[in-house]
């Protein structure tokens, strides 16, 4: 099965479970978790079920397109279900079957793995899912987001699409994976992988990036003061990506590093708090819709 | 008639590392619970798989035993009124006991007759009590708990089903919205949902659904299958007990299989290959009978034998990617010379207030050099010490250690050899992390020992300087283990160096560098207490009684092996009749010496011969005694002190120490104080509980 069909299959599967199909969020980020579709929407009491593909940028993992396993940008298929349904594990296993993975022919396990992202004040408990010894999915019950307790709890399922595809397509080099019949990942991403790696490690203008970080940070704070949560959060994402670029280039000294991380964290926390307050002010609209629906 | 009781808590996959402790708790808490309910039982069996915790109780009676009790009420005279009728007091008493006045009889107690009632408490039916097991389930402690869905409960993982059976009857209760029933779940893929018709049939029914609930049985199955495979192939499979345990807790139905990897990877140091297999993949590595690492691995599938080849191929592929990474790292690391790695250490934080690893290394070099200077080592050894200290952390920035942190030092040694460092230095780099666990191997080389001591000392003193002091279970930098390691190394090497010298050297360096946020005195006090506790722990581990430990540590830890010698000698002396006179004499001196601070004697103030005699003896033995201390000759030292016993006894017989005249008194106390100083240099003899009299 090519990656395109994997995506279609997963979208169909989770759509059938009542998930909204969203598109990738248009700000650079390191993981699908950082999309506001996950990070902000998993806060507060409103139910939220969503699935989307997220291109995720990890500048430090760039390898000029030469390493068969590492990418500057890989793709995650992200699912959030809030509150986590009782049969969430079964739903997940069904999705693997839909991808053509017959559990009777493999060894599938849930191995303890807890997730923590201090920059976002986020933490969860769960597993990495092993398919014949390979980690193909991160499965997390959010316990805390933006320093706030996650209530109700969301289940987050993150498939590493290239990982899973390398198994399904039995390829050892990520660039040989078929995105669709006749078109490989290499065809699409070799050049950007090379260029982004070169840019990140050699050519980026660090002074400009430092300036951008400060500008983004200031703007995030200003938007926050105005109660504009979503714009503020976009700028936090930009801060985070800018920081990652600088960090990958190795121009952030140790002492500065902690400072930068805590600055982003403080912003993220404030935004989380304000988001919940704003939703409350609006009367938690999605909560109402659901109640009305169940009354009908 | 007795019945079997079964409780099963169905969970989403439990963390393997929590299960052993959970089972111990489950058994203990079940026992306590049954004892509280006064329910006797024959056996309690606990079972578990990744998806369930189970307890099965056999031989429970149908009801609690009845209780017969005699209740004593008011005196007979107030039980009847003037008309001879029952008073309110009597009626009330009977009622309070759940009886009526007809049940009352009288019995005399110390001359007075009292109202009595024979009370009979009928035992409750067992099955009516069993729903209280809910509390046992909820009382289990796990290192980490979580919430799920919209539930309030915090538990190790979401609870998905519950079984509570009394024979074939369901005991109704619910936890967090899950109601008890008879239904259990078999293996996720091979089994199905199934009813347990009777508690007795639990294991059998689960086995049909490809679940082996008994942990020991599952473990034995794995061990036996590995053993058979090893036999067939002529292999030595490295079955690590911890790993076997973990794997047992990761599967419900174990099937052992093996896979291979390319022999090309064997160029990578085997420690890295083994770590990759064990830590990352939970595979058992394979050696030949001759001990050579072979390019195979043994693993356990959670499932049956069908399509096992497919599973093996998948696992091979994963391992291949991992080993390719390891080989890539190994080759890359060899391209970065040591000096280049050292530069990167200045970008790695050791501790926010204590600076980077590079800063730490600088301090370690200074400390290590100070130690070699103190020990007057030869030039070559000194050079080895310095070089080891300078580069001991370089491997922290290698890809390999980044990937496999537990290989720190081990990779350092290998790369150091490749980069042409001296053999001793290479060995010492690895050794400076020793002991790696409690009572682990200690360094052999001088350089390894000195750098290990310096590195650990720097961590301990640094942390104490900024107020990071271990308390309770909080010891993030492993300071306790480091301190014990230092003491063990000093003991092993028996160098002429006192622990106190080492600690104060490190502390004054930190003060000079401005790395303290408390007063030097406070830090020194805390360090003293910290090392004291570790030293007494070590001595007691070696069988030294606590009183003797306190006696020899009264003046600090000092020279570690000598302190141990002294302890052993005192332990022998405490039952030695011949030593009685000595310790009594010296003990009396110690007691009286506490009354003064004077440390000088004026011979002109002596009034009798015994004073002269004692002072002269003291002056005579003093150099001999101190020489014995310097040479760490405990026997000689104590023997020499012993020669003072007779003149001391004579002195006390003839001399009134606490004389009216202040000058005389202070002079006599001064003499005793001089002697006391010498005694304390050996031990506080009064801390010993002497046993000769017994």
Interface residues (C-beta under 8 A of the other chain):
Chain A: X68 X69 X83 X84 X85 X86 X89 X93 X103 X104 X105 X106 X107 X108 X109 X110 X111 X112 X114 X125 X127 X131 X132 X133 X134 X141 X143 X150 X151 X152 X153 X155 X167 X172 X250 X253 X254 X255 X257 X258
Chain B: X12 X13 X15 X16 X17 X50 X144 X146 X147 X148 X149 X150 X157 X158 X160 X188 X189 X190 X250 X251 X281 X299 X301 X302 X303 X306 X307 X310 X311 X313 X314 X315 X317 X318 X319 X320 X321 X324 X325 X347 X348 X349 X352 X356
